[in-house]
Amino acid sequence: MRRTRSRKLALWGALPPYLGGKRRLCPLIFREVDRILPRRLWSGLTFLDGFLGGGSVSLYAKAQGFRVLATDIADRALTVGQALLANSRVRLTREDVLRLVAPTDAPPGRVEQNYAPSVFTRAQARFLDQTLAVAASTPDEAKGALLRLLAIRVALLAHPMSQVRAGTIHRLSSGEYESITESCVYHYVDGLRLTRPDRLWELAQQINGGVIQGRATVLRANIVETLPELQADVAYWDPPYPGVMSYEKEYKIIDELLEGSA
């Protein structure tokens, strides 16, 4: 029992926090699947996740033995899918992490030019530029996706409640700590440590915990248009909810960072 629980925690630790994520609901979701399709039959069957999103349902399905077929149109979702679903063997190494923080004479990149210090500190922005550049030049698709996922994790962790936006973090650069909400000061200060090799390696190991054996295919596709061409034994639908903050607005900056990085 303890080993099973540890494995689940390792899976969740690999995923970035996500608006409307279903980590806590996965046991309930798959309990309902078991009522219709007994668990002993899952191995080898195809589980279709039409809205990949944060990846928790698809990753859980992969861990349960399903062959996963996941679709989405957002780069943030596809990054998770390519790093943890379609990938069953490649992991981040200490050498990868050290390469990301190695000194460079390169001029300020797109992130540093456009988002520092308004959204990220200079050091955070420089790290994001370096990581996304290394990911783009990495021939192994899975390794490139893992690096982009690491960049996403750092970007989200740089802000309280993973809400990446301009407005407060620039006060770290000017030393205006007293003007930062008291409950957020620790988070922003802790964010200054995100680009240290030891902290990055800790995050990389968390991501590696989600690399498990299994079979999965990730498609950049609109499920409404693609559904007639797909075949699956179980289909799961979790579209964006009406009347709530849109994913495009909540993850606008994350999407802009990833634009053209793959």
C-alpha positions as CSV (number, residue, x, y, z in Angstrom):
1,M,0.0,0.0,0.0
2,R,2.8,2.4,0.9
3,R,4.6,1.7,-2.3
4,T,1.5,2.3,-4.4
5,R,0.9,5.6,-2.6
6,S,4.5,6.7,-3.1
7,R,4.3,6.0,-6.8
8,K,1.1,8.1,-7.1
9,L,2.8,11.0,-5.2
10,A,5.8,10.7,-7.6
11,L,3.5,10.9,-10.6
12,W,1.8,14.0,-9.3
13,G,5.1,15.7,-8.4
14,A,6.1,15.5,-12.0
15,L,3.1,17.6,-13.2
16,P,2.9,21.4,-13.1
17,P,0.0,22.8,-11.0
18,Y,-2.9,23.3,-13.4
19,L,-6.2,25.2,-13.2
20,G,-9.0,22.6,-12.8
21,G,-6.5,19.7,-12.5
22,K,-8.0,16.3,-11.7
23,R,-5.3,14.7,-9.5
24,R,-7.6,14.2,-6.5
25,L,-10.4,13.0,-8.6
26,C,-8.5,10.4,-10.6
27,P,-9.2,7.5,-8.1
28,L,-12.9,8.3,-8.4
29,I,-12.9,8.7,-12.2
30,F,-11.2,5.3,-12.6
31,R,-13.4,3.7,-10.0
32,E,-16.3,4.5,-12.3
33,V,-14.4,3.1,-15.3
34,D,-13.9,-0.1,-13.3
35,R,-17.6,-0.4,-12.8
36,I,-18.2,-0.6,-16.5
37,L,-14.9,-2.1,-17.7
38,P,-13.2,-4.3,-15.1
39,R,-9.7,-3.3,-14.2
40,R,-8.3,-6.7,-15.2
41,L,-9.1,-5.9,-18.8
42,W,-7.4,-2.4,-18.9
43,S,-4.0,-3.6,-20.0
44,G,-3.7,-3.2,-23.7
45,L,-7.0,-1.2,-24.2
46,T,-6.9,2.4,-25.4
47,F,-7.9,5.3,-23.2
48,L,-8.8,8.5,-25.1
49,D,-8.3,11.8,-23.3
50,G,-9.8,14.5,-25.5
51,F,-8.6,17.4,-23.5
52,L,-5.2,16.6,-22.2
53,G,-4.7,19.9,-20.2
54,G,-2.5,19.4,-17.2
55,G,-2.0,15.7,-17.9
56,S,-3.1,14.1,-14.6
57,V,-5.9,11.9,-16.0
58,S,-3.8,10.6,-19.0
59,L,-0.7,10.0,-16.8
60,Y,-2.9,8.1,-14.3
61,A,-4.4,6.0,-17.1
62,K,-0.9,5.2,-18.4
63,A,0.1,4.0,-14.9
64,Q,-3.0,1.8,-14.8
65,G,-1.9,0.0,-18.0
66,F,-4.0,1.7,-20.6
67,R,-2.6,2.6,-23.9
68,V,-3.2,6.4,-23.9
69,L,-4.3,8.6,-26.8
70,A,-4.4,12.2,-25.8
71,T,-5.2,15.3,-27.8
72,D,-4.9,19.1,-27.2
73,I,-4.1,22.2,-29.1
74,A,-2.1,24.1,-26.4
75,D,1.7,23.9,-26.3
76,R,1.6,23.8,-22.5
77,A,-0.5,20.6,-22.6
78,L,1.5,19.1,-25.5
79,T,4.7,19.7,-23.6
80,V,3.4,17.6,-20.6
81,G,2.3,14.9,-23.0
82,Q,5.5,14.7,-24.9
83,A,7.6,14.7,-21.7
84,L,5.6,12.3,-19.6
85,L,3.1,10.4,-21.8
86,A,4.8,9.7,-25.1
87,N,8.1,9.3,-23.2
88,S,8.8,6.1,-21.2
89,R,12.6,6.1,-21.0
90,V,14.3,9.5,-21.2
91,R,15.0,11.4,-18.0
92,L,16.8,14.6,-17.1
93,T,20.3,14.2,-15.8
94,R,22.5,16.3,-13.5
95,E,24.5,17.2,-16.6
96,D,21.4,18.6,-18.2
97,V,20.8,20.8,-15.2
98,L,24.4,22.1,-15.1
99,R,24.3,22.9,-18.8
100,L,21.3,25.1,-18.2
101,V,23.1,27.2,-15.6
102,A,26.5,27.4,-17.3
103,P,27.8,30.9,-17.9
104,T,27.1,32.3,-21.4
105,D,28.1,35.3,-23.4
106,A,24.8,35.3,-25.3
107,P,22.9,38.6,-25.4
108,P,19.6,38.8,-23.6
109,G,17.0,36.5,-25.1
110,R,13.3,37.0,-25.8
111,V,12.2,36.3,-22.2
112,E,14.7,38.6,-20.6
113,Q,14.0,41.4,-23.1
114,N,10.2,41.2,-22.8
115,Y,9.4,39.9,-19.3
116,A,12.2,41.1,-17.0
117,P,11.9,42.5,-14.4
118,S,8.1,42.9,-14.9
119,V,7.2,39.2,-14.7
120,F,10.5,37.4,-13.9
121,T,13.8,38.5,-12.2
122,R,16.7,38.8,-14.6
123,A,18.2,35.6,-13.4
124,Q,14.9,33.7,-13.8
125,A,14.4,35.2,-17.3
126,R,17.9,34.3,-18.3
127,F,17.4,30.7,-17.2
128,L,14.2,30.4,-19.1
129,D,15.8,31.8,-22.3
130,Q,18.7,29.3,-21.9
131,T,16.5,26.4,-21.2
132,L,14.1,27.0,-24.0
133,A,17.1,27.5,-26.4
134,V,18.7,24.2,-25.3
135,A,15.4,22.4,-25.6
136,A,14.9,23.7,-29.2
137,S,18.4,22.5,-30.2
138,T,18.0,19.1,-28.6
139,P,17.5,16.4,-31.2
140,D,15.8,14.0,-28.8
141,E,12.1,15.1,-28.8
142,A,11.5,13.6,-25.3
143,K,14.5,15.3,-23.8
144,G,13.5,18.6,-25.4
145,A,10.0,18.3,-23.9
146,L,11.4,17.5,-20.5
147,L,13.5,20.7,-20.6
148,R,10.5,22.8,-21.6
149,L,8.5,21.2,-18.8
150,L,11.3,22.2,-16.4
151,A,11.1,25.8,-17.7
152,I,7.3,25.7,-17.2
153,R,7.8,24.5,-13.6
154,V,10.3,27.3,-12.8
155,A,8.0,30.0,-14.4
156,L,5.0,28.9,-12.3
157,L,7.0,28.5,-9.1
158,A,8.3,32.1,-9.5
159,H,4.8,33.4,-8.6
160,P,2.5,32.8,-5.6
161,M,-0.3,30.3,-6.4
162,S,1.4,29.7,-9.8
163,Q,-0.3,32.8,-11.2
164,V,2.3,34.1,-13.7
165,R,1.7,37.8,-14.3
166,A,3.2,41.2,-14.1
167,G,2.6,43.5,-11.1
168,T,4.7,42.6,-8.0
169,I,7.9,40.6,-8.7
170,H,9.7,43.7,-10.1
171,R,9.8,45.0,-6.5
172,L,12.4,42.4,-5.7
173,S,14.8,44.2,-8.1
174,S,14.2,47.6,-6.6
175,G,14.3,46.3,-3.0
176,E,10.7,47.3,-2.2
177,Y,10.0,44.3,-0.1
178,E,7.8,46.2,2.3
179,S,5.3,46.9,-0.5
180,I,4.8,43.2,-1.2
181,T,1.9,41.5,0.5
182,E,3.3,39.8,3.6
183,S,1.9,36.4,2.7
184,C,3.7,36.6,-0.7
185,V,7.1,37.8,0.4
186,Y,8.5,34.4,1.3
187,H,7.3,32.9,-2.0
188,Y,9.0,35.6,-4.1
189,V,12.2,35.4,-2.0
190,D,12.2,31.6,-2.3
191,G,11.8,32.1,-6.0
192,L,15.2,33.8,-6.1
193,R,16.7,30.3,-5.4
194,L,14.9,28.6,-8.3
195,T,17.9,28.9,-10.7
196,R,20.4,27.3,-8.3
197,P,21.7,24.0,-9.5
198,D,20.6,22.1,-6.3
199,R,17.0,23.5,-6.6
200,L,16.8,22.8,-10.3
201,W,18.0,19.2,-9.8
202,E,15.3,18.7,-7.2
203,L,12.7,19.9,-9.7
204,A,14.3,17.7,-12.4
205,Q,14.0,14.6,-10.1
206,Q,10.3,15.4,-9.5
207,I,9.7,15.5,-13.3
208,N,11.7,12.2,-13.7
209,G,9.2,10.6,-11.3
210,G,6.5,10.9,-13.9
211,V,8.5,9.0,-16.6
212,I,7.0,5.5,-16.4
213,Q,6.7,2.5,-18.6
214,G,3.7,2.4,-20.9
215,R,2.3,3.4,-24.3
216,A,0.9,6.7,-25.3
217,T,0.4,8.9,-28.3
218,V,0.0,12.6,-28.1
219,L,-1.7,14.6,-30.9
220,R,-1.9,18.3,-31.6
221,A,-5.5,18.3,-32.6
222,N,-9.0,19.7,-31.9
223,I,-10.8,16.6,-30.6
224,V,-14.1,17.8,-32.1
225,E,-12.6,17.7,-35.6
226,T,-10.4,14.6,-35.0
227,L,-12.8,12.3,-33.2
228,P,-14.2,10.5,-36.3
229,E,-10.7,9.4,-37.1
230,L,-9.8,8.0,-33.7
231,Q,-10.4,4.6,-32.2
232,A,-10.5,3.9,-28.4
233,D,-12.1,1.6,-25.9
234,V,-12.6,4.3,-23.2
235,A,-13.2,8.0,-23.9
236,Y,-12.8,10.7,-21.2
237,W,-14.2,14.2,-21.8
238,D,-13.2,17.2,-19.6
239,P,-13.6,20.3,-21.7
240,P,-13.0,23.8,-20.3
241,Y,-15.8,24.9,-17.9
242,P,-18.1,27.8,-19.0
243,G,-18.3,30.8,-16.7
244,V,-14.8,30.5,-15.2
245,M,-11.4,32.1,-16.0
246,S,-10.2,30.9,-19.4
247,Y,-7.0,28.9,-19.7
248,E,-5.9,31.3,-22.4
249,K,-6.0,34.2,-19.9
250,E,-4.6,32.3,-16.9
251,Y,-1.7,30.8,-18.9
252,K,-1.2,33.7,-21.4
253,I,2.4,34.3,-20.4
254,I,3.3,30.6,-20.3
255,D,1.9,30.2,-23.8
256,E,3.9,33.1,-25.0
257,L,7.1,31.7,-23.6
258,L,6.5,28.4,-25.3
259,E,5.5,29.9,-28.7
260,G,8.0,28.7,-31.3
261,S,10.2,26.9,-28.7
262,A,9.4,23.3,-29.9
